Each structure stands twice: as structure tokens, then as C-alpha cells.
Amino acid sequence: MWDIGNRAADGERELSIARLWVEFEPELGPGETADVRLAPLQPGQWQHLKPGDVIFMHETQPVAGIAEIIEVLPPRA
């Protein structure tokens, strides 16, 4: 679940879901960095993101990971 800046009607943070996989590495351990790909479950919620934006991964509190957007591709048909 990702905090990509969206808010619910009541102003609370709204987390968005995306499938994640690590590129070019067999696994990613705690504290390590790697290129990853995200495949949003609802791509329309992610359209405002652009290279350079920073988003935050959540499983519980605190933040579980941080990602900087380096590329945005349109959804596949």
C-alpha cells in the first residue's frame, strides 16, 4: 500500500495498492535499495505522479519504504 498523495473525502490519507517487483535482483533485504516496478491496481489514481516524485510504502506504521519515481508508463491495454 502506497501513500501517493491522494486524500479521502474526509481529508484523511488514502493509500493505494500496487503490485511490486524488484528489477535485476533476486531479492531486496532490509535497508537495501534497488530499482522496482509498480503495477497499480487502479492506474487512474496514480496519473498525477511524475519522475522525481517521492512516494511512501506502508504495511503498518512507520513507513516501510520510500520510492522515487524515475519513469511513468501508460497502462497496457
ChimeraX attribute file (.defattr): number of C-alpha atoms within 10 A of each C-alpha:
attribute: neighborCount
match mode: 1-to-1
recipient: residues
	/A:1	17
	/A:2	21
	/A:3	18
	/A:4	20
	/A:5	16
	/A:6	16
	/A:7	12
	/A:8	9
	/A:9	8
	/A:10	7
	/A:11	8
	/A:12	9
	/A:13	13
	/A:14	15
	/A:15	17
	/A:16	19
	/A:17	19
	/A:18	17
	/A:19	10
	/A:20	12
	/A:21	15
	/A:22	14
	/A:23	12
	/A:24	9
	/A:25	10
	/A:26	7
	/A:27	10
	/A:28	14
	/A:29	7
	/A:30	7
	/A:31	7
	/A:32	7
	/A:33	12
	/A:34	13
	/A:35	13
	/A:36	14
	/A:37	15
	/A:38	13
	/A:39	13
	/A:40	17
	/A:41	12
	/A:42	12
	/A:43	13
	/A:44	9
	/A:45	14
	/A:46	17
	/A:47	11
	/A:48	10
	/A:49	15
	/A:50	14
	/A:51	10
	/A:52	11
	/A:53	12
	/A:54	15
	/A:55	15
	/A:56	16
	/A:57	20
	/A:58	16
	/A:59	10
	/A:60	8
	/A:61	7
	/A:62	8
	/A:63	12
	/A:64	14
	/A:65	14
	/A:66	14
	/A:67	16
	/A:68	13
	/A:69	16
	/A:70	11
	/A:71	10
	/A:72	13
	/A:73	8
	/A:74	7
	/A:75	10
	/A:76	4
	/A:77	3
